[in-house]
C-alpha cells in the first residue's frame, strides 16, 4: 500500500511522530498491529511498543494547547459529582495549556464506549476515563489505541495492562480500603455477629475489589456470619431498597452492615428508621462523604474509609508529565484517610 509506505518513510525520517503515524494508519483502515507489521514484519511487537501512545516516555508532538477529553461514567452520587468538579476546576486552572471536553455516560456502559469514540473523533490528544465496567470498556481503550490517542484511567480500571492498553491508572487501593473496614470490625466488636453487605455496581472494579478485600479478612473469623449480599449500585435510593429487602427477610437478626460506599450506607440507615428498627448496629462504609464522616462523629456509623474523589490535581499533574515526555508509573495510588469516632470531627473538612 503506497500510502502506508509513505507514512512509514515519513516516520523513519522524523517528519511525523508515532501518534501521527497511528492516526493516519487508522484512517487507512489499518489496526495498530497491521501498521506495525507493515513497518517491520519480523519485529512487529517491538514496533507496536514503539508506536504505542500509552508507552512512556512518549515524546508526543509539541502543540501550543492539547485537547483533553474526560469520559465520566455517571453523576448519580456525591463522589462522581465531586470528582467531575475537581477535573473541571483543574482544567480551568490550566486553560493556558489545555482545552477540555467532558462527557457523561449516565450509568450506561455502551454509551461510555460511544462517548470515548466521540472524544476521539473530536480530536482529543489524551482521554481520561473512569470505566464503568471492567470488560466492556476494553472496546473504548482499543479504539483509542487504534487512533493513537493515549488514555489515563482514574478511580477505576478496564481490562488490559497499564503501559500497553492505557498509560496508567490513578486510583485508591480498593482492596485495602475494604480490608481496613473489616479490620476495624474485628478489633472493635465482640461475640457472634450477623451482617449484610451492600455491593457496588456489578462489573465495576471498586465493587469487585471492595467485596473481595472485605471477605479476605472477615471470612477468617467465623464469629461473623453473612446473611446476604446484594447490588446497591453505589446509590442511596438503591441502597435503601436493598436494605429494605434485608429487613423484610432478616429483621432484628441483623447486627452489622457493610456498604461499599457512603450513599448506600445512608440509604440503609433510612430503611432502618423507616422500618422502626432502633437496635444499635455496626455500620461500616467507604467513600468519605461529609455526611458519612459526620455520622461517624455522631456515633451513627462505626467506621468510614475515605476514597478520595479529588482527582483533578493529580490527574493533570500526570498529564503534564506525559506531554513533557516523562516516564509515568503504571499505577499511581491515591492516599485515603480512615475515619473513626476518635478523629472524624477533626477531619470533617476532608469530606466531600
Helices and strands as residue ranges (DSSP letters): H 2-13, H 18-27, H 32-39, H 44-51, E 66-72, H 78-93, E 98-104, H 109-121, E 126-129, H 138-147, E 150-154, E 168-171, H 174-188, E 193-199, H 205-218, E 224-231, H 236-250, G 251-253, E 256-259, H 262-274, E 282-287, H 290-297, E 303-306, H 312-323, E 331-333, E 338-339, G 348-350
